[in-house]
């Protein structure tokens, strides 16, 4: 079948003006020419227009569409890239929707808006989008990414000096680990380095982000994901060494707390143990419960300690 421009416009829903423009820029020209000068669109032109409409809907510019139609290999390469672009754009819009919803829900009685809080939310969600394109986006879940973005915003806007101080301490710790990599990580020096590491990291993350700290260590450092963006970070060997050292540090600290059972008031011991668990896992009750269940399963743990843990299990998690 063949169509004049007005017929083609009615058939496709594309305005005559737009069809004339496509003809002018040589994107879509009527392929049939009569001797009297009239031109008609063919079924092949219809197929081509449908392709143009689809690509335009996908967000491609007309100049890009022109190149893609003439080069199929470029089309095969460009579609996945455009898909990534649209997904990122969708995520950004979804984040803005969340901010707007919180802003609407937070309207005061006089309909005034806390714009400072709103801008903070926007920056956090923008940070989430950035993190999604890093190692963090590959291994952290949605809640962890949001928490990580909040931490980064907190450090950059409210505690820049804390972040700068941590980076210096972290560099020194990495050097120490490298120097003692051949020593037993469970030795006295290993536990001392682990203690320094804990204090440095906890000072950075604090109680609020203690659970995130655990996730980043387990999913980021121990999996090797962080090394994709930071080649100067700990090597796999250093991560393994520090992981064992940290395990020895916590085992030693918790054992010393439980050894006080019968010597100090339960309330004081409970407070110490709760503090230790909070520094380890924050408000992650599941992780605390898993640790306590593990302790209860160990044969070397005295019955006195196990009975005490069972007694205060609910309060500890």
BAGU-895492 format. One record per residue (C-alpha): residue number from 0; residue in three letters; z, x, y. Coordinates in pm, whole numbers, padded with zeros to 5 digits. Layout:
% BAGU-895492
PT     i    aa       up     east    north
PT   NUM   ALA        Z        X        Y
...
This chain:
% BAGU-895492
PT     i    aa       up     east    north
PT     0   UNK    00000    00000    00000
PT     1   UNK   -00061    00105    00360
PT     2   UNK    00118    00003    00681
PT     3   UNK    00050    00018    01052
PT     4   UNK    00339    00149    01259
PT     5   UNK    00477   -00197    01348
PT     6   UNK    00459   -00308    00986
PT     7   UNK    00620    00016    00875
PT     8   UNK    00898   -00035    01130
PT     9   UNK    00968   -00388    01005
PT    10   UNK    00966   -00267    00644
PT    11   UNK    01203    00026    00694
PT    12   UNK    01422   -00090    00983
PT    13   UNK    01334    00225    01180
PT    14   UNK    01224    00147    01536
PT    15   UNK    00866    00205    01648
PT    16   UNK    01000    00438    01916
PT    17   UNK    01175    00651    01654
PT    18   UNK    00862    00660    01433
PT    19   UNK    00655    00774    01731
PT    20   UNK    00913    01048    01798
PT    21   UNK    00904    01166    01436
PT    22   UNK    00525    01177    01466
PT    23   UNK    00547    01374    01790
PT    24   UNK    00773    01645    01644
PT    25   UNK    00566    01651    01322
PT    26   UNK    00857    01540    01109
PT    27   UNK    00677    01232    00972
PT    28   UNK    00314    01166    01060
PT    29   UNK    00104    00876    00924
PT    30   UNK   -00097    01035    00646
PT    31   UNK   -00393    00794    00649
PT    32   UNK   -00646    00815    00932
PT    33   UNK   -00934    00572    00978
PT    34   UNK   -01262    00649    01150
PT    35   UNK   -01171    00414    01435
PT    36   UNK   -00867    00630    01512
PT    37   UNK   -00605    00401    01368
PT    38   UNK   -00344    00558    01143
PT    39   UNK   -00141    00410    00864
PT    40   UNK    00164    00508    00665
PT    41   UNK    00133    00547    00290
PT    42   UNK    00380    00496    00005
PT    43   UNK    00428    00875    00008
PT    44   UNK    00523    00849    00377
PT    45   UNK    00772    00575    00287
PT    46   UNK    00932    00802    00031
PT    47   UNK    00947    01083    00287
PT    48   UNK    01107    00855    00546
PT    49   UNK    01370    00746    00297
PT    50   UNK    01451    01112    00241
PT    51   UNK    01477    01169    00617
PT    52   UNK    01710    00872    00658
PT    53   UNK    01933    00993    00374
PT    54   UNK    01953    01350    00505
PT    55   UNK    02021    01222    00857
PT    56   UNK    02305    01009    00716
PT    57   UNK    02445    01323    00554
PT    58   UNK    02479    01475    00899
PT    59   UNK    02175    01705    00905
PT    60   UNK    01995    01754    01237
PT    61   UNK    01625    01666    01260
PT    62   UNK    01532    02033    01298
PT    63   UNK    01720    02107    00975
PT    64   UNK    01563    01810    00796
PT    65   UNK    01216    01932    00886
PT    66   UNK    01284    02267    00721
PT    67   UNK    01455    02113    00418
PT    68   UNK    01168    01875    00345
PT    69   UNK    00914    02157    00346
PT    70   UNK    01130    02392    00140
PT    71   UNK    01291    02240   -00166
PT    72   UNK    01486    02556   -00253
PT    73   UNK    01661    02534    00085
PT    74   UNK    01742    02172    00010
PT    75   UNK    01912    02263   -00318
PT    76   UNK    02123    02525   -00137
PT    77   UNK    02199    02314    00170
PT    78   UNK    02321    01995    00004
PT    79   UNK    02634    02156   -00152
PT    80   UNK    02711    02326    00180
PT    81   UNK    02675    01998    00366
PT    82   UNK    02900    01834    00108
PT    83   UNK    03170    02093    00180
PT    84   UNK    03123    02036    00554
PT    85   UNK    03160    01659    00522
PT    86   UNK    03467    01692    00298
PT    87   UNK    03634    01920    00553
PT    88   UNK    03541    01678    00831
PT    89   UNK    03681    01389    00628
PT    90   UNK    04007    01575    00566
PT    91   UNK    04035    01650    00937
PT    92   UNK    03979    01283    01024
PT    93   UNK    04232    01171    00764
PT    94   UNK    04486    01408    00915
PT    95   UNK    04421    01270    01263
PT    96   UNK    04463    00918    01125
PT    97   UNK    04803    01017    00992
PT    98   UNK    04901    01159    01331
PT    99   UNK    04782    00847    01511
PT   100   UNK    04968    00623    01267
PT   101   UNK    05291    00818    01326
PT   102   UNK    05231    00800    01701
PT   103   UNK    05181    00423    01687
PT   104   UNK    05489    00378    01468
PT   105   UNK    05688    00595    01707
PT   106   UNK    05608    00393    02020
PT   107   UNK    05919    00330    02223
PT   108   UNK    06026   -00003    02362
PT   109   UNK    05856    00073    02694
PT   110   UNK    05537    00174    02504
PT   111   UNK    05580    00535    02616
PT   112   UNK    05463    00813    02385
PT   113   UNK    05624    01146    02308
PT   114   UNK    05309    01351    02364
PT   115   UNK    05483    01680    02286
PT   116   UNK    05572    01553    01938
PT   117   UNK    05222    01413    01894
PT   118   UNK    05059    01745    01985
PT   119   UNK    05292    01921    01742
PT   120   UNK    05177    01685    01464
PT   121   UNK    04813    01749    01552
PT   122   UNK    04864    02126    01538
PT   123   UNK    05039    02097    01201
PT   124   UNK    04754    01895    01052
PT   125   UNK    04499    02135    01199
PT   126   UNK    04693    02412    01031
PT   127   UNK    04674    02220    00703
PT   128   UNK    04293    02217    00734
PT   129   UNK    04291    02593    00790
PT   130   UNK    04522    02655    00496
PT   131   UNK    04302    02445    00268
PT   132   UNK    04034    02715    00307
PT   133   UNK    04270    02995    00200
PT   134   UNK    04442    03088   -00127
PT   135   UNK    04708    02828   -00042
PT   136   UNK    04453    02547   -00064
PT   137   UNK    04369    02653   -00419
PT   138   UNK    04721    02656   -00562
PT   139   UNK    04955    02445   -00346
PT   140   UNK    04970    02067   -00366
PT   141   UNK    04935    01834   -00065
PT   142   UNK    05308    01822    00016
PT   143   UNK    05345    02198   -00019
PT   144   UNK    05046    02259    00210
PT   145   UNK    05193    02030    00476
PT   146   UNK    05528    02205    00444
PT   147   UNK    05356    02544    00471
PT   148   UNK    05172    02428    00784
PT   149   UNK    05498    02307    00938
PT   150   UNK    05655    02645    00865
PT   151   UNK    05363    02832    01024
PT   152   UNK    05383    02608    01331
PT   153   UNK    05758    02657    01352
PT   154   UNK    05721    03035    01334
PT   155   UNK    05437    03057    01585
PT   156   UNK    05581    02814    01842
PT   157   UNK    05957    02842    01805
PT   158   UNK    06039    03160    01616
PT   159   UNK    05772    03425    01683
PT   160   UNK    06038    03697    01700
PT   161   UNK    06164    03595    01354
PT   162   UNK    05815    03629    01210
PT   163   UNK    05760    03970    01373
PT   164   UNK    06095    04095    01245
PT   165   UNK    06018    03971    00894
PT   166   UNK    05683    04150    00884
PT   167   UNK    05857    04481    00962
PT   168   UNK    06123    04419    00697
PT   169   UNK    05861    04311    00444
PT   170   UNK    05659    04626    00501
PT   171   UNK    05969    04839    00443
PT   172   UNK    06056    04643    00128
PT   173   UNK    05704    04691   -00013
PT   174   UNK    05737    05065    00047
PT   175   UNK    06071    05072   -00135
PT   176   UNK    05928    04884   -00431
PT   177   UNK    05638    05128   -00449
PT   178   UNK    05880    05421   -00443
PT   179   UNK    06091    05277   -00727
PT   180   UNK    05815    05117   -00933
PT   181   UNK    05901    05347   -01227
PT   182   UNK    06271    05260   -01214
PT   183   UNK    06426    04975   -01409
PT   184   UNK    06398    04664   -01183
PT   185   UNK    06725    04537   -01333
PT   186   UNK    06908    04855   -01233
PT   187   UNK    07140    04887   -00935
PT   188   UNK    06857    04997   -00705
PT   189   UNK    06639    04709   -00824
PT   190   UNK    06912    04453   -00752
PT   191   UNK    06974    04606   -00408
PT   192   UNK    06605    04580   -00320
PT   193   UNK    06601    04222   -00452
PT   194   UNK    06901    04136   -00235
PT   195   UNK    06727    04278    00074
PT   196   UNK    06417    04082   -00018
PT   197   UNK    06612    03760   -00056
PT   198   UNK    06787    03796    00278
PT   199   UNK    06460    03877    00456
PT   200   UNK    06271    03587    00299
PT   201   UNK    06554    03336    00336
PT   202   UNK    06588    03430    00703
PT   203   UNK    06219    03343    00741
PT   204   UNK    06208    03023    00533
PT   205   UNK    06563    02900    00582
PT   206   UNK    06723    02611    00398
PT   207   UNK    06450    02365    00499
PT   208   UNK    06166    02562    00338
PT   209   UNK    06354    02717    00043
PT   210   UNK    06159    02499   -00201
PT   211   UNK    05830    02609   -00043
PT   212   UNK    05943    02971   -00074
PT   213   UNK    05975    02922   -00450
PT   214   UNK    05631    02756   -00476
PT   215   UNK    05459    03033   -00281
PT   216   UNK    05619    03298   -00500
PT   217   UNK    05538    03124   -00828
PT   218   UNK    05193    02988   -00741
PT   219   UNK    05081    03247   -00488
PT   220   UNK    05224    03590   -00563
PT   221   UNK    05278    03567   -00939
PT   222   UNK    04934    03412   -00995
PT   223   UNK    04767    03680   -00782
PT   224   UNK    04624    03417   -00545
PT   225   UNK    04770    03578   -00231
PT   226   UNK    04580    03902   -00297
PT   227   UNK    04251    03725   -00223
PT   228   UNK    04339    03718    00146
PT   229   UNK    04579    04010    00174
PT   230   UNK    04483    04326   -00011
PT   231   UNK    04781    04503    00151
PT   232   UNK    05028    04270   -00018
PT   233   UNK    05215    04348   -00336
PT   234   UNK    05008    04470   -00629
PT   235   UNK    05043    04278   -00959
PT   236   UNK    05269    04558   -01089
PT   237   UNK    05490    04536   -00780
PT   238   UNK    05509    04157   -00809
PT   239   UNK    05618    04183   -01172
PT   240   UNK    05878    04448   -01082
PT   241   UNK    06019    04242   -00794
PT   242   UNK    06022    03926   -01005
PT   243   UNK    06241    04096   -01263
PT   244   UNK    06461    04246   -00991
PT   245   UNK    06506    03906   -00828
PT   246   UNK    06593    03755   -01164
PT   247   UNK    06859    04022   -01216
PT   248   UNK    06995    03968   -00863
PT   249   UNK    07037    03593   -00912
PT   250   UNK    07176    03633   -01261
PT   251   UNK    07434    03881   -01129
PT   252   UNK    07522    03664   -00828
PT   253   UNK    07560    03342   -01027
PT   254   UNK    07756    03516   -01303
PT   255   UNK    08002    03650   -01047
PT   256   UNK    08049    03300   -00909
PT   257   UNK    08117    03150   -01252
PT   258   UNK    08359    03429   -01340
PT   259   UNK    08594    03288   -01077
PT   260   UNK    08650    02969   -01279
PT   261   UNK    09022    02933   -01335
PT   262   UNK    09101    03190   -01066
PT   263   UNK    08988    02993   -00759
PT   264   UNK    08985    02625   -00675
PT   265   UNK    08693    02437   -00823
PT   266   UNK    08598    02314   -00477
PT   267   UNK    08549    02670   -00349
PT   268   UNK    08348    02775   -00654
PT   269   UNK    08138    02461   -00631
PT   270   UNK    08060    02536   -00268
PT   271   UNK    07952    02893   -00352
PT   272   UNK    07732    02778   -00640
PT   273   UNK    07575    02500   -00432
PT   274   UNK    07496    02755   -00161
PT   275   UNK    07330    02989   -00412
PT   276   UNK    07122    02708   -00562
PT   277   UNK    07022    02588   -00215
PT   278   UNK    06905    02937   -00121
PT   279   UNK    06704    02953   -00442
PT   280   UNK    06537    02611   -00442
PT   281   UNK    06626    02421   -00127
PT   282   UNK    06633    02047   -00198
PT   283   UNK    06426    02074   -00516
PT   284   UNK    06666    01895   -00753
PT   285   UNK    06428    01928   -01047
PT   286   UNK    06422    02309   -01022
PT   287   UNK    06800    02323   -00990
PT   288   UNK    06841    02102   -01297
PT   289   UNK    06597    02317   -01497
PT   290   UNK    06792    02632   -01410
PT   291   UNK    07126    02475   -01506
PT   292   UNK    06982    02346   -01834
PT   293   UNK    06857    02698   -01906
PT   294   UNK    07200    02845   -01834
PT   295   UNK    07360    02590   -02068
PT   296   UNK    07119    02695   -02345
PT   297   UNK    07214    03065   -02329
PT   298   UNK    07447    03183   -02606
PT   299   UNK    07594    03461   -02394
PT   300   UNK    07726    03215   -02133
PT   301   UNK    08097    03147   -02202
PT   302   UNK    08197    02793   -02301
PT   303   UNK    08431    02786   -02001
PT   304   UNK    08132    02828   -01768
PT   305   UNK    07921    02575   -01959
PT   306   UNK    08195    02312   -01948
PT   307   UNK    08238    02369   -01575
PT   308   UNK    07862    02332   -01514
PT   309   UNK    07853    02011   -01719
PT   310   UNK    08146    01875   -01518
PT   311   UNK    07978    01938   -01183
PT   312   UNK    07613    01908   -01292
PT   313   UNK    07531    01606   -01074
PT   314   UNK    07686    01763   -00766
PT   315   UNK    07500    02088   -00820
PT   316   UNK    07156    01928   -00835
